[in-house]
């Protein structure tokens, strides 16, 4: 039986969707103002695997993800670049979708832009006004947290800590409570705005998600996912908004959160300036995916060049072994059951990968091809995909020898290896995370 660790209850629970056989899942998407980094990629790969597994378990899944395409960050970026705000959001939406394609993220059914739901956002704000959950001050309508006695039930707290997603804390001395957040921002000169009888303006950050999910799923749904840094205040705000509107609890049955991706023991983030963009790893996207799912989605991952090198070696070895398999039209039920048991335990991908390796090392050759195919429907590692311009083993061996020579500071030998690689028709490019081989 599939179990998830539910952040809301702080325990593993058997998964029972609200409607038998059908699952609605929402995951917080990006703000379209910059290149997504690997920390973002970690979350989106994790939920792609979760979505693939739900489908593998034969649930009818609607996986919805929002795209924040109106926000202070977008407006500020447009101002800095002296372009229209729409130009910024369109540019980075295209980049984001390219990144997702490279990482083989295929399970999202709908990407929902916030600006396509302005009507629904205004409707929610109006209903919150009517129920007296929000109040008006000089720069917009604010949610009054003193009206929600349950605020903080997801994270177990009501105040900010380091590591929270704090980029959109709405500051105004007129606020009733320190944590009150803006649901509708009144228009400022030169900023995008929408006409409304609640005041011309634009949405606050938190309201877009509840407006989108209410439109697509209704007042309640099964799974809400996102990075752990969004738990407070973003996800707490979502709960306050929707449960205040509907009076129904819980707003979401299962809350799932991915852990941080650290670099040099610090959270990878743009604010700290210690990030690697997904675009930087396009040529190694499947190796990155392998590295990410080698770790449990809830655990913190420490990124390093050595770990990427280990992932590269493991993934290439895996592809080489799989490429030799013959399709005998049989399936190995024993290993497939072990795989399912691992995945049922809160999506334990490290253990599920070990099952895959165990299968491949088993002396019994029967049923390997189809069983690998079934497992990779979930992993999404393209294990059976025939690569174009596959790099010969001889070239890969020379590249590894050169890498060892560089580690030992044997620069003469490293140069000799590079020359040999060049003569075989390949180029080796040194990267911060190792190297990339490509045909001339």
C-alpha positions as a Python dict, from the first residue, in 0.01 Angstrom:
ca = {
    (1, 'X'): (0, 0, 0),
    (2, 'X'): (131, 342, -97),
    (3, 'X'): (222, 565, 198),
    (4, 'X'): (328, 929, 203),
    (5, 'X'): (490, 1130, 481),
    (6, 'X'): (227, 1399, 532),
    (7, 'X'): (381, 1725, 655),
    (8, 'X'): (43, 1828, 796),
    (9, 'X'): (17, 1531, 1034),
    (10, 'X'): (394, 1469, 1065),
    (11, 'X'): (361, 1098, 999),
    (12, 'X'): (345, 843, 719),
    (13, 'X'): (-10, 773, 609),
    (14, 'X'): (-175, 530, 372),
    (15, 'X'): (-270, 716, 56),
    (16, 'X'): (-645, 735, 2),
    (17, 'X'): (-756, 991, -257),
    (18, 'X'): (-1084, 1174, -213),
    (19, 'X'): (-1229, 1002, -519),
    (20, 'X'): (-1141, 638, -574),
    (21, 'X'): (-887, 591, -852),
    (22, 'X'): (-853, 965, -920),
    (23, 'X'): (-583, 1203, -789),
    (24, 'X'): (-556, 1581, -812),
    (25, 'X'): (-204, 1707, -740),
    (26, 'X'): (-78, 2065, -738),
    (27, 'X'): (288, 2170, -714),
    (28, 'X'): (415, 2526, -676),
    (29, 'X'): (591, 2627, -997),
    (30, 'X'): (852, 2898, -1067),
    (31, 'X'): (837, 3275, -1071),
    (32, 'X'): (926, 3367, -1429),
    (33, 'X'): (1204, 3619, -1369),
    (34, 'X'): (1531, 3424, -1395),
    (35, 'X'): (1695, 3095, -1491),
    (36, 'X'): (1576, 2806, -1267),
    (37, 'X'): (1856, 2652, -1060),
    (38, 'X'): (1925, 2294, -959),
    (39, 'X'): (1750, 2345, -626),
    (40, 'X'): (1431, 2416, -821),
    (41, 'X'): (1508, 2121, -1049),
    (42, 'X'): (1535, 1893, -747),
    (43, 'X'): (1173, 1970, -652),
    (44, 'X'): (1036, 1931, -1005),
    (45, 'X'): (1220, 1603, -1072),
    (46, 'X'): (1095, 1465, -738),
    (47, 'X'): (732, 1543, -816),
    (48, 'X'): (768, 1413, -1170),
    (49, 'X'): (874, 1078, -1020),
    (50, 'X'): (583, 1091, -772),
    (51, 'X'): (342, 1168, -1057),
    (52, 'X'): (486, 892, -1275),
    (53, 'X'): (447, 646, -987),
    (54, 'X'): (84, 745, -925),
    (55, 'X'): (17, 677, -1293),
    (56, 'X'): (216, 353, -1268),
    (57, 'X'): (-20, 255, -985),
    (58, 'X'): (-306, 318, -1230),
    (59, 'X'): (-445, 632, -1071),
    (60, 'X'): (-604, 881, -1305),
    (61, 'X'): (-384, 1180, -1227),
    (62, 'X'): (-434, 1551, -1293),
    (63, 'X'): (-96, 1712, -1217),
    (64, 'X'): (-130, 2090, -1214),
    (65, 'X'): (153, 2339, -1174),
    (66, 'X'): (128, 2717, -1158),
    (67, 'X'): (355, 2967, -1330),
    (68, 'X'): (388, 3296, -1141),
    (69, 'X'): (392, 3540, -1431),
    (70, 'X'): (308, 3859, -1240),
    (71, 'X'): (519, 3949, -938),
    (72, 'X'): (747, 4219, -792),
    (73, 'X'): (1050, 4022, -909),
    (74, 'X'): (928, 4023, -1270),
    (75, 'X'): (844, 4395, -1258),
    (76, 'X'): (1184, 4480, -1106),
    (77, 'X'): (1370, 4269, -1365),
    (78, 'X'): (1181, 4443, -1646),
    (79, 'X'): (1270, 4782, -1498),
    (80, 'X'): (1638, 4687, -1471),
    (81, 'X'): (1642, 4568, -1833),
    (82, 'X'): (1425, 4856, -1957),
    (83, 'X'): (1175, 4623, -2123),
    (84, 'X'): (806, 4543, -2079),
    (85, 'X'): (721, 4301, -1795),
    (86, 'X'): (557, 4065, -2041),
    (87, 'X'): (884, 4029, -2227),
    (88, 'X'): (1053, 3904, -1909),
    (89, 'X'): (787, 3651, -1815),
    (90, 'X'): (758, 3517, -2171),
    (91, 'X'): (1135, 3477, -2199),
    (92, 'X'): (1168, 3284, -1873),
    (93, 'X'): (860, 3071, -1930),
    (94, 'X'): (1020, 2946, -2251),
    (95, 'X'): (1349, 2878, -2067),
    (96, 'X'): (1169, 2696, -1786),
    (97, 'X'): (978, 2467, -2020),
    (98, 'X'): (1302, 2389, -2209),
    (99, 'X'): (1467, 2300, -1878),
    (100, 'X'): (1180, 2069, -1786),
    (101, 'X'): (1205, 1895, -2123),
    (102, 'X'): (1579, 1841, -2076),
    (103, 'X'): (1520, 1687, -1731),
    (104, 'X'): (1258, 1457, -1890),
    (105, 'X'): (977, 1603, -1678),
    (106, 'X'): (671, 1491, -1872),
    (107, 'X'): (394, 1432, -1618),
    (108, 'X'): (252, 1786, -1573),
    (109, 'X'): (-92, 1795, -1734),
    (110, 'X'): (-138, 2172, -1715),
    (111, 'X'): (88, 2471, -1654),
    (112, 'X'): (-140, 2746, -1520),
    (113, 'X'): (-29, 3107, -1560),
    (114, 'X'): (-144, 3336, -1278),
    (115, 'X'): (-254, 3606, -1524),
    (116, 'X'): (-500, 3363, -1683),
    (117, 'X'): (-686, 3344, -1350),
    (118, 'X'): (-733, 3714, -1262),
    (119, 'X'): (-1112, 3674, -1263),
    (120, 'X'): (-1089, 3385, -1013),
    (121, 'X'): (-836, 3575, -798),
    (122, 'X'): (-1064, 3881, -775),
    (123, 'X'): (-1357, 3651, -689),
    (124, 'X'): (-1162, 3502, -397),
    (125, 'X'): (-1060, 3846, -269),
    (126, 'X'): (-1420, 3967, -286),
    (127, 'X'): (-1544, 3665, -91),
    (128, 'X'): (-1271, 3716, 170),
    (129, 'X'): (-1381, 4081, 203),
    (130, 'X'): (-1742, 3975, 246),
    (131, 'X'): (-1645, 3723, 517),
    (132, 'X'): (-1432, 3995, 687),
    (133, 'X'): (-1108, 3796, 668),
    (134, 'X'): (-926, 4078, 488),
    (135, 'X'): (-896, 4452, 546),
    (136, 'X'): (-800, 4748, 331),
    (137, 'X'): (-500, 4975, 387),
    (138, 'X'): (-314, 5221, 164),
    (139, 'X'): (-144, 4972, -71),
    (140, 'X'): (-397, 4688, -90),
    (141, 'X'): (-618, 4428, 76),
    (142, 'X'): (-452, 4225, 353),
    (143, 'X'): (-541, 3895, 517),
    (144, 'X'): (-598, 3935, 892),
    (145, 'X'): (-416, 3642, 1053),
    (146, 'X'): (-578, 3708, 1391),
    (147, 'X'): (-899, 3569, 1234),
    (148, 'X'): (-736, 3229, 1169),
    (149, 'X'): (-673, 3044, 1495),
    (150, 'X'): (-526, 2748, 1304),
    (151, 'X'): (-253, 2950, 1131),
    (152, 'X'): (77, 2763, 1159),
    (153, 'X'): (-67, 2411, 1176),
    (154, 'X'): (138, 2294, 875),
    (155, 'X'): (479, 2419, 985),
    (156, 'X'): (415, 2426, 1360),
    (157, 'X'): (499, 2795, 1386),
    (158, 'X'): (376, 3145, 1305),
    (159, 'X'): (699, 3341, 1263),
    (160, 'X'): (975, 3347, 1002),
    (161, 'X'): (1301, 3160, 1035),
    (162, 'X'): (1617, 3146, 825),
    (163, 'X'): (1560, 2934, 515),
    (164, 'X'): (1200, 3043, 466),
    (165, 'X'): (1097, 3184, 131),
    (166, 'X'): (1086, 3543, 255),
    (167, 'X'): (1118, 3730, -71),
    (168, 'X'): (757, 3846, -77),
    (169, 'X'): (684, 3956, 281),
    (170, 'X'): (451, 4251, 237),
    (171, 'X'): (570, 4540, 453),
    (172, 'X'): (333, 4820, 554),
    (173, 'X'): (325, 4995, 893),
    (174, 'X'): (-54, 5005, 871),
    (175, 'X'): (-84, 4625, 898),
    (176, 'X'): (-279, 4489, 1194),
    (177, 'X'): (-45, 4194, 1251),
    (178, 'X'): (320, 4143, 1158),
    (179, 'X'): (253, 3836, 941),
    (180, 'X'): (-52, 3972, 754),
    (181, 'X'): (-6, 3930, 379),
    (182, 'X'): (-141, 4115, 78),
    (183, 'X'): (-402, 3939, -136),
    (184, 'X'): (-458, 4228, -379),
    (185, 'X'): (-202, 4505, -444),
    (186, 'X'): (-327, 4844, -558),
    (187, 'X'): (-173, 4972, -880),
    (188, 'X'): (135, 5192, -886),
    (189, 'X'): (237, 5423, -1168),
    (190, 'X'): (401, 5231, -1452),
    (191, 'X'): (317, 4885, -1313),
    (192, 'X'): (84, 4626, -1468),
    (193, 'X'): (-268, 4635, -1333),
    (194, 'X'): (-618, 4496, -1381),
    (195, 'X'): (-934, 4701, -1337),
    (196, 'X'): (-1163, 4592, -1054),
    (197, 'X'): (-1425, 4733, -819),
    (198, 'X'): (-1202, 4626, -526),
    (199, 'X'): (-942, 4870, -661),
    (200, 'X'): (-732, 4856, -976),
    (201, 'X'): (-431, 4638, -909),
    (202, 'X'): (-272, 4296, -927),
    (203, 'X'): (-265, 3974, -723),
    (204, 'X'): (-57, 3908, -415),
    (205, 'X'): (165, 3601, -429),
    (206, 'X'): (-31, 3346, -222),
    (207, 'X'): (-376, 3409, -369),
    (208, 'X'): (-288, 3287, -719),
    (209, 'X'): (-241, 2927, -604),
    (210, 'X'): (-574, 2896, -423),
    (211, 'X'): (-759, 3067, -710),
    (212, 'X'): (-601, 2830, -964),
    (213, 'X'): (-668, 2514, -763),
    (214, 'X'): (-1024, 2614, -673),
    (215, 'X'): (-1096, 2667, -1043),
    (216, 'X'): (-932, 2340, -1156),
    (217, 'X'): (-998, 2107, -861),
    (218, 'X'): (-1263, 2264, -639),
    (219, 'X'): (-1236, 2366, -274),
    (220, 'X'): (-1038, 2059, -163),
    (221, 'X'): (-794, 1818, -328),
    (222, 'X'): (-551, 1534, -266),
    (223, 'X'): (-184, 1639, -285),
    (224, 'X'): (-1, 1971, -263),
    (225, 'X'): (374, 1967, -320),
    (226, 'X'): (663, 2209, -314),
    (227, 'X'): (1004, 2285, -168),
    (228, 'X'): (1035, 2289, 212),
    (229, 'X'): (1123, 2660, 199),
    (230, 'X'): (769, 2732, 75),
    (231, 'X'): (602, 2568, 376),
    (232, 'X'): (615, 2895, 567),
    (233, 'X'): (470, 3143, 499),
    (234, 'X'): (347, 3051, 149),
    (235, 'X'): (169, 2722, 214),
    (236, 'X'): (36, 2841, 551),
    (237, 'X'): (-114, 3141, 369),
    (238, 'X'): (-278, 2914, 112),
    (239, 'X'): (-441, 2711, 388),
    (240, 'X'): (-566, 3025, 565),
    (241, 'X'): (-717, 3164, 246),
    (242, 'X'): (-893, 2853, 124),
    (243, 'X'): (-1017, 2716, 456),
    (244, 'X'): (-1151, 3063, 544),
    (245, 'X'): (-1336, 3076, 214),
    (246, 'X'): (-1480, 2725, 216),
    (247, 'X'): (-1507, 2643, 584),
    (248, 'X'): (-1391, 2291, 490),
    (249, 'X'): (-1085, 2126, 644),
    (250, 'X'): (-835, 2008, 548),
    (251, 'X'): (-800, 2214, 232),
    (252, 'X'): (-543, 1958, 109),
    (253, 'X'): (-528, 1600, 235),
    (254, 'X'): (-154, 1532, 185),
    (255, 'X'): (122, 1793, 197),
    (256, 'X'): (456, 1675, 51),
    (257, 'X'): (777, 1878, 73),
    (258, 'X'): (1118, 1827, -86),
    (259, 'X'): (1438, 1893, 107),
    (260, 'X'): (1700, 2152, 20),
    (261, 'X'): (1976, 2105, -234),
    (262, 'X'): (2288, 2241, -67),
    (263, 'X'): (2614, 2347, -222),
    (264, 'X'): (2912, 2377, 11),
    (265, 'X'): (2673, 2294, 298),
    (266, 'X'): (2449, 2596, 223),
    (267, 'X'): (2104, 2600, 63),
    (268, 'X'): (2139, 2660, -311),
    (269, 'X'): (1961, 2989, -380),
    (270, 'X'): (1984, 3299, -593),
    (271, 'X'): (1983, 3524, -286),
    (272, 'X'): (2305, 3356, -162),
    (273, 'X'): (2458, 3360, -511),
    (274, 'X'): (2566, 2994, -481),
    (275, 'X'): (2357, 2834, -751),
    (276, 'X'): (2400, 2630, -1067),
    (277, 'X'): (2129, 2681, -1327),
    (278, 'X'): (1953, 2390, -1495),
    (279, 'X'): (2071, 2538, -1825),
    (280, 'X'): (2431, 2482, -1706),
    (281, 'X'): (2368, 2106, -1694),
    (282, 'X'): (2157, 2055, -2009),
    (283, 'X'): (2422, 1827, -2160),
    (284, 'X'): (2424, 1614, -1843),
    (285, 'X'): (2053, 1633, -1764),
    (286, 'X'): (1999, 1259, -1723),
    (287, 'X'): (2305, 1231, -1500),
    (288, 'X'): (2160, 1512, -1286),
    (289, 'X'): (1826, 1332, -1275),
    (290, 'X'): (2001, 1011, -1166),
    (291, 'X'): (2191, 1204, -896),
    (292, 'X'): (1869, 1362, -766),
    (293, 'X'): (1664, 1043, -745),
    (294, 'X'): (1955, 860, -582),
    (295, 'X'): (1850, 1062, -277),
    (296, 'X'): (1515, 1052, -97),
    (297, 'X'): (1298, 1350, -195),
    (298, 'X'): (1259, 1467, 167),
    (299, 'X'): (1629, 1456, 253),
    (300, 'X'): (1873, 1742, 218),
    (301, 'X'): (2122, 1677, -63),
    (302, 'X'): (2475, 1811, -57),
    (303, 'X'): (2589, 1878, -411),
    (304, 'X'): (2957, 1837, -501),
    (305, 'X'): (3171, 1775, -807),
    (306, 'X'): (3267, 1432, -668),
    (307, 'X'): (2904, 1329, -626),
    (308, 'X'): (2829, 1436, -981),
    (309, 'X'): (3127, 1235, -1101),
    (310, 'X'): (3001, 932, -909),
    (311, 'X'): (2654, 979, -1061),
    (312, 'X'): (2804, 1007, -1410),
    (313, 'X'): (2997, 682, -1367),
    (314, 'X'): (2693, 499, -1226),
    (315, 'X'): (2455, 623, -1492),
    (316, 'X'): (2691, 542, -1779),
    (317, 'X'): (2752, 194, -1637),
    (318, 'X'): (2377, 145, -1602),
    (319, 'X'): (2314, 250, -1962),
    (320, 'X'): (2589, 20, -2087),
    (321, 'X'): (2449, -283, -1902),
    (322, 'X'): (2093, -211, -2016),
    (323, 'X'): (2204, -168, -2377),
    (324, 'X'): (2312, -534, -2381),
    (325, 'X'): (1975, -670, -2263),
    (326, 'X'): (1757, -874, -2497),
    (327, 'X'): (1378, -855, -2493),
    (328, 'X'): (1256, -1207, -2410),
    (329, 'X'): (898, -1079, -2354),
    (330, 'X'): (914, -1197, -1991),
    (331, 'X'): (890, -1004, -1664),
    (332, 'X'): (1065, -1064, -1333),
    (333, 'X'): (779, -1037, -1082),
    (334, 'X'): (1007, -1082, -779),
    (335, 'X'): (1214, -770, -849),
    (336, 'X'): (916, -571, -970),
    (337, 'X'): (743, -641, -638),
    (338, 'X'): (1055, -531, -449),
    (339, 'X'): (1060, -212, -656),
    (340, 'X'): (694, -144, -577),
    (341, 'X'): (748, -209, -206),
    (342, 'X'): (1030, 48, -201),
    (343, 'X'): (829, 307, -390),
    (344, 'X'): (519, 246, -175),
    (345, 'X'): (729, 346, 127),
    (346, 'X'): (703, 724, 75),
    (347, 'X'): (864, 710, -273),
    (348, 'X'): (1194, 560, -158),
    (349, 'X'): (1383, 607, -485),
    (350, 'X'): (1730, 523, -344),
    (351, 'X'): (1601, 182, -235),
    (352, 'X'): (1413, 136, -564),
    (353, 'X'): (1734, 209, -757),
    (354, 'X'): (1912, -56, -550),
    (355, 'X'): (1644, -304, -658),
    (356, 'X'): (1719, -214, -1020),
    (357, 'X'): (2093, -274, -969),
    (358, 'X'): (2018, -603, -789),
    (359, 'X'): (1809, -717, -1085),
    (360, 'X'): (2087, -637, -1332),
    (361, 'X'): (2350, -819, -1121),
    (362, 'X'): (2134, -1130, -1084),
    (363, 'X'): (2277, -1427, -1275),
    (364, 'X'): (1932, -1519, -1404),
    (365, 'X'): (1896, -1337, -1737),
    (366, 'X'): (1521, -1389, -1777),
    (367, 'X'): (1281, -1096, -1771),
    (368, 'X'): (1534, -819, -1727),
    (369, 'X'): (1451, -605, -2031),
    (370, 'X'): (1077, -566, -1963),
    (371, 'X'): (1133, -527, -1588),
    (372, 'X'): (1385, -247, -1644),
    (373, 'X'): (1138, -85, -1885),
    (374, 'X'): (862, -97, -1621),
    (375, 'X'): (1088, 55, -1354),
    (376, 'X'): (1208, 328, -1586),
    (377, 'X'): (851, 437, -1652),
    (378, 'X'): (884, 578, -1299),
    (379, 'X'): (1252, 678, -1288),
    (380, 'X'): (1236, 856, -1625),
    (381, 'X'): (1606, 794, -1691),
    (382, 'X'): (1569, 697, -2059),
    (383, 'X'): (1753, 373, -1985),
    (384, 'X'): (1631, 197, -2299),
    (385, 'X'): (1660, 499, -2526),
    (386, 'X'): (1920, 453, -2799),
    (387, 'X'): (2151, 752, -2781),
    (388, 'X'): (2241, 938, -3097),
    (389, 'X'): (2614, 958, -3158),
    (390, 'X'): (2693, 729, -2864),
    (391, 'X'): (3042, 797, -2737),
    (392, 'X'): (3271, 492, -2781),
    (393, 'X'): (3398, 314, -2471),
    (394, 'X'): (3757, 388, -2576),
    (395, 'X'): (3691, 763, -2568),
    (396, 'X'): (3513, 741, -2229),
    (397, 'X'): (3807, 544, -2089),
    (398, 'X'): (4054, 809, -2209),
    (399, 'X'): (3839, 1081, -2055),
    (400, 'X'): (3842, 904, -1718),
    (401, 'X'): (4219, 855, -1736),
    (402, 'X'): (4257, 1224, -1813),
    (403, 'X'): (4034, 1310, -1517),
    (404, 'X'): (4253, 1103, -1285),
    (405, 'X'): (4565, 1266, -1428),
    (406, 'X'): (4421, 1613, -1359),
    (407, 'X'): (4334, 1511, -1000),
    (408, 'X'): (4696, 1404, -954),
    (409, 'X'): (4813, 1728, -1123),
    (410, 'X'): (4985, 1527, -1395),
    (411, 'X'): (4922, 1794, -1655),
    (412, 'X'): (5149, 1639, -1917),
    (413, 'X'): (4953, 1312, -1915),
    (414, 'X'): (4622, 1504, -1914),
    (415, 'X'): (4729, 1692, -2228),
    (416, 'X'): (4830, 1365, -2396),
    (417, 'X'): (4487, 1215, -2320),
    (418, 'X'): (4316, 1524, -2463),
    (419, 'X'): (4515, 1487, -2786),
    (420, 'X'): (4417, 1119, -2815),
    (421, 'X'): (4051, 1209, -2762),
    (422, 'X'): (4077, 1479, -3031),
    (423, 'X'): (4234, 1237, -3279),
    (424, 'X'): (3938, 1001, -3228),
    (425, 'X'): (3705, 1284, -3333),
    (426, 'X'): (3584, 1406, -2992),
    (427, 'X'): (3622, 1720, -2783),
    (428, 'X'): (3647, 1721, -2405),
    (429, 'X'): (3534, 2034, -2224),
    (430, 'X'): (3626, 2088, -1860),
    (431, 'X'): (3339, 2203, -1643),
    (432, 'X'): (3315, 2308, -1281),
    (433, 'X'): (3145, 1974, -1213),
    (434, 'X'): (3385, 1757, -1419),
    (435, 'X'): (3382, 1734, -1798),
    (436, 'X'): (3158, 1693, -2101),
    (437, 'X'): (3243, 1484, -2409),
    (438, 'X'): (3100, 1567, -2751),
    (439, 'X'): (3168, 1485, -3113),
    (440, 'X'): (3362, 1739, -3318),
}
